[in-house]
Structure formats: structure tokens, C-alpha cells
Amino acid sequence: MCTIDNAYARFGHYMENAALQGRLPVSFHDICLSIGVAPADLREVLDNELGMSPEEIMDSYFGIGDKNY
């Protein structure tokens, strides 16, 4: 497992790269598994740091209103 600060940064990089490549993420849970962090831990950090849920962040990157990820 990586530190939560590292996971926060890795999540940002993942989202930027996916958006640039036009890839839709599978799910927040799968992203967390791939970067080595518990989804609940990263969810809390994203909410505290950005005031947004992971789903809101993913919507802002990918513009998908149905939240199928």
C-alpha cells in the first residue's frame, strides 16, 4: 500500500492520463486497487481536499452524467 498523499497524487495522474487518452475509467474502486489505496481512505481525502466525491471528480473529467463507473 502507498501513503495516502502518494495515492492522492497518483489518482490525479491517473485521471489526467485517462482523460488525455480518451479512456473511461472502469470504476473508482478499480482505480484504487490499481494505485494501492483503500477506496474509503481516498474518498475521504478527495472530499476533504477538493470538496468533491470521486464520482463528481470523474464526471468533471469525463462529462458522464449517469456515473456508470
KEKE-3310 file (N, C-alpha, C; in steps of 0.2 Angstrom, whole numbers, plus 5000, padded with zeros to 4 digits):
npx = (5004:5002:5006:4994:4995:5003:4994:4984:4990:4993:4981:4976:4985:4982:4969:4971:4979:4970:4960:4966:4969:4957:4951:4939:4937:4936:4930:4929:4933:4941:4951:4957:4962:4971:4981:4984:4977:4965:4948:4939:4948:4954:4943:4939:4949:4949:4936:4939:4950:4946:4933:4924:4916:4922:4915:4910:4921:4926:4915:4918:4929:4926:4913:4901:4885:4878:4886:4892:4903)
npy = (4994:5011:5028:5039:5052:5050:5041:5050:5059:5050:5046:5058:5059:5048:5051:5062:5057:5047:5055:5062:5052:5048:5038:5029:5027:5012:5009:5018:5011:5001:5009:5013:5001:4998:5008:5006:5009:5010:5012:5019:5027:5035:5041:5049:5058:5065:5071:5079:5087:5092:5094:5087:5072:5056:5052:5064:5070:5062:5064:5077:5076:5067:5070:5063:5060:5049:5041:5028:5022)
npz = (5000:4996:5003:5009:5004:4992:4985:4983:4974:4964:4960:4954:4943:4936:4932:4924:4914:4909:4904:4894:4885:4882:4888:4897:4915:4923:4936:4952:4962:4956:4951:4963:4968:4958:4961:4974:4986:4999:4995:5003:5011:5001:4996:5007:5008:4995:4997:5008:5003:4991:4991:4984:4979:4973:4962:4957:4954:4943:4934:4931:4924:4913:4909:4911:4915:4920:4928:4927:4932)
capx = (5000:5006:5004:4988:4997:5005:4988:4980:4994:4993:4974:4976:4989:4978:4963:4973:4981:4964:4956:4970:4969:4950:4949:4934:4939:4931:4927:4933:4936:4946:4957:4960:4965:4977:4986:4986:4974:4958:4943:4936:4953:4955:4936:4939:4954:4946:4931:4942:4954:4943:4926:4920:4916:4926:4910:4909:4928:4926:4911:4921:4934:4923:4907:4896:4880:4875:4890:4892:4910)
capy = (5000:5018:5033:5042:5058:5047:5039:5056:5061:5045:5047:5064:5057:5043:5054:5066:5052:5044:5060:5064:5047:5047:5031:5030:5023:5006:5011:5021:5005:4998:5014:5012:4994:4999:5013:5003:5013:5008:5017:5023:5032:5040:5045:5054:5063:5069:5075:5084:5092:5095:5095:5083:5064:5053:5052:5071:5072:5058:5067:5083:5074:5064:5073:5057:5061:5043:5038:5021:5019)
capz = (5000:4996:5008:5006:4999:4986:4982:4980:4968:4959:4957:4949:4937:4933:4929:4919:4908:4906:4900:4888:4881:4880:4891:4903:4920:4925:4942:4957:4966:4952:4951:4970:4968:4954:4964:4980:4992:5001:4992:5008:5013:4996:4996:5012:5006:4990:4999:5012:5000:4985:4992:4979:4979:4967:4956:4955:4950:4937:4930:4929:4919:4908:4907:4910:4920:4923:4933:4926:4933)
cpx = (5004:5003:4998:4990:4999:4999:4984:4984:4993:4986:4973:4979:4985:4972:4965:4975:4975:4960:4960:4970:4962:4948:4944:4937:4934:4927:4932:4937:4942:4953:4961:4964:4972:4983:4987:4983:4967:4953:4941:4941:4954:4949:4936:4944:4952:4941:4934:4946:4951:4936:4921:4921:4920:4921:4910:4916:4928:4921:4914:4926:4931:4916:4901:4891:4878:4879:4891:4899:4911)
cpy = (5006:5022:5036:5048:5055:5045:5045:5059:5057:5045:5053:5063:5052:5046:5058:5062:5049:5049:5062:5058:5045:5040:5033:5025:5017:5008:5015:5016:5002:5003:5013:5006:4995:5004:5011:5007:5010:5014:5021:5029:5037:5044:5051:5060:5068:5073:5081:5090:5096:5097:5092:5075:5062:5053:5059:5073:5068:5061:5074:5082:5071:5066:5068:5058:5055:5039:5031:5018:5018)
cpz = (5000:5001:5004:5002:4993:4982:4979:4974:4962:4956:4952:4943:4933:4929:4923:4913:4905:4902:4894:4883:4879:4883:4897:4908:4921:4931:4947:4961:4962:4952:4958:4970:4964:4957:4971:4986:4993:4998:4997:5010:5008:4995:5001:5011:5001:4992:5004:5008:4994:4986:4987:4980:4973:4961:4953:4951:4943:4932:4927:4923:4913:4906:4907:4916:4923:4928:4933:4928:4941)
residu = (MET:CYS:THR:ILE:ASP:ASN:ALA:TYR:ALA:ARG:PHE:GLY:HIS:TYR:MET:GLU:ASN:ALA:ALA:LEU:GLN:GLY:ARG:LEU:PRO:VAL:SER:PHE:HIS:ASP:ILE:CYS:LEU:SER:ILE:GLY:VAL:ALA:PRO:ALA:ASP:LEU:ARG:GLU:VAL:LEU:ASP:ASN:GLU:LEU:GLY:MET:SER:PRO:GLU:GLU:ILE:MET:ASP:SER:TYR:PHE:GLY:ILE:GLY:ASP:LYS:ASN:TYR)
# end
